[in-house]
């Protein structure tokens, strides 16, 4: 058997939510719509709520190269994928919002049917959306291409890139914020409950909490009741990004091929952000189902789709198996086999010999990464490995993590800057950094191993460097 290479890491996950992504990995949907035939076998090493994602590198690299060839030729089906993603997303949101408050009153068959339908739709959304990470994984092809173009034309590479990849398209997160701001400006009474009924699932992440009135007020205390600030924020959100974008294209004298790269990057950034928002809706619905079922929530979180359906029908899980999976397990997808195979115990230990990890220089005092938003800031490092730890982050700290997820938003609002091990221009950390206008360096590979809680560090997001002071 070939060695599997580590290409991605995540924290704050549950295996069942990750299974949605894994089910879409080699599915018929990406093959039919995007003409990506086989991305190879994958192995996800799960420990508690963290994951290391390994792939058959040769096969995955072939899929990456095919994706990048389509980018070069301008034949990548981004518009078709975005249109289909919106259709799927609309279906998921309608199913969830129509049935969320009815779960405890639904029949057993009704719950199983809804769970299966939402799971399959979400796996389809993930599957066709893989054209976004394939542009920069396992090699940062598209990001490097954009930087290469801009370095030859301007000294303000990062700021110019931000202008060229911004879009007027709005994600569910942005639409929800616009609605909230309009309610504040109109000074309407009792709008919060109706707003929450529509948007309760935003920022749920893999294992978060739904939005509540108390949470909404605590996270938006500066805006709520202040019509002037709300109006200014709404004006900024409604600005026509295309005007600045067209000006930059003309000023830089970009040719047709160069414009194509930035157009694709712009659409892929939106596509990934849209998918992330919709998956929050899916995961919130799963959580609701698990909450009102007979078994402990952890049983469902560490089970496959097929196992969960059997539990909902009345089968009893093996609690020792669940306990072992939580401690350490390997979740494998194979294009030649149906479903996900889970290895534990001696089987998992034996399989780990095929997993090739990185060797990190933990004695280093400085590291480099890719700039997601420019700026320079110093502060106390707060290394966060799970959303349960975000209360450690105080105003002015530097958030250091493997990868941010929507549950990290409260900590990101307090932090002065962000540093992540993984991620590209379409990652959650990069998108939030651009929205919050905070210095951010992504893709460092090992920041969480180099820096420790309490270290005083400098984030130089002008040069892409982080160092201990």
Secondary structure by P-SEA (a helix, b strand, c coil): ccbbbbccccccccaaaaaaaaaaccccccccccccccccbbbbbccccbbbbbcaaaaaaaaaaaaaaaaaacccaaaaaaaaaaaaaaaaaaaaaacccccccccaaaaaaaaaaaaaaaaaaaaaaccccccccccaaaaaaaaaaaaacccaaaaaaaaaaccccccaaaaaaaaaaaaaaaccccaaaaaaaaccccccccccccccaaaaaaacccccccaaaaaaaaaaaaccaaaaaaaaaaaacccaaaaaaaaaaaaaaaaaaaaaaaaaaaaaaaaaaaaaccccaaaaaaccaaaaaaaaacccccaaaaaaaaabbbbbbbcccccbbbbcaaaaaaacccbbbbbbccccccbbbbbcbbbbbbbbbbbbccccccccccccbbbbcccccccaaaaaaaccbbbbcccccccaaaaaaaaaccbbbcccccccccccccccccccccccccccc
